Amino acid sequence: MDTINLGAFLTFVIITTFTPGPNNITSSSMGVLYGYRKSLRYISGIVTGFFGIMLLAGIISQTLYAIFPSLESVMRIIGAGYILWLAYKTLKSSYNFGEDSSPVLGFLNGVLLQALNPKAWIYGLTLYTTFLASITNNIIFLLLSALFLACVAFCATSTWALTGAVIKRYLTNPNIQKGINITLAVLLIYTAVDLSGLFH
């Protein structure tokens, strides 16, 4: 089994999981409007759905590699391109939260959000066709990695739900936004370059 570059892998996972997206924004709104305890069922649904998608992404990746063994180098370049696109989007991100008067959402709402979230599917396929390609043929490692990614998602959505009001207040400051965006974009560029293998 090839070794996993933990630095690049964790950088990608943490940035993409903790930055604003459907999961974090809705969790933040729920936390601000209803408190963390009432948001917990929704967050549990997000995490459960996310775990399922990561597992399916790993299985799909393994199937692709079984059919096309030489696919990994191509997927590394595609994955690096996707991460560079994320870096660009992060750099341009405006963190426009807007006003939200969402009703209290439950467990099934969280699961459904994952099933219909193309970002989650692309994220999972990127991870398992690039960073984690070497573990997809081992069901134990596959389960553990999906569980780890789900735990990170739980930490991210919980952080946004618990500190939603504070996060929203600070991220409306243009200078703070710019500093965060530049820092995260640079880290994503590093991840993309490392993943591509072009400079190894």
C-alpha positions, 0 to 999 in steps of 0.5 A, a space after each residue: 500500500 502506498 503511503 498517504 501524504 497526511 499533511 496534504 490530505 489533512 489540509 484538504 480535509 480541514 479546509 473543505 470541511 470547515 469553510 462555508 458550504 451548505 452543511 455549515 451555513 445551515 448548521 450555523 443558521 439553526 444554531 443561531 435561531 434554535 440553539 445547539 441542542 435543537 440543531 443536534 438531530 439535523 447535524 446527526 443527519 448530516 453526519 450520517 448521510 456524509 458517512 454514507 456518501 464517503 463510503 460509496 465514493 470509496 467503493 466507486 473509486 475501487 471499482 473504477 481502479 479495478 476496471 482501469 488500473 492506470 486511472 490514478 495518475 489521471 485522477 491525480 491531475 483532475 483532482 489537483 485541477 478541482 482543488 485549484 478551482 476550489 482555491 480560486 472560489 475560496 479566494 473570491 468567497 464573499 461569505 454572504 450569509 443573508 437572513 435565514 428564518 429556517 424552520 427546525 430541521 430534523 435528522 432526515 433533512 440532514 441526510 437528504 441534504 447530503 444525498 442531493 449535495 453535489 459538492 459532497 459527492 465530488 469531495 468524496 470522489 476526489 479524496 478516494 481517487 487521489 489521497 486515499 486511492 491506496 486504501 480503497 481495496 481494504 474494507 476496514 480502512 475504507 470504513 475507518 476513513 469514512 468514519 474519520 471524515 464523518 467525525 471531521 464533518 461533525 466537528 465542523 457543523 457543531 463548531 458552526 452551530 455553536 459559534 454561528 453568531 460569532 462566526 457570522 459577525 466576524 466574517 462580515 468584516 472585509 479585511 478578515 474575509 480577505 485574510 482568511 480567503 488568501 490563507 486558505 487559497 494558498 493552502 489549497 494551492 499547496 495541496 493541489 501541487 503536492 497531489 499532482 505529483 508533478 514536482 516529486 
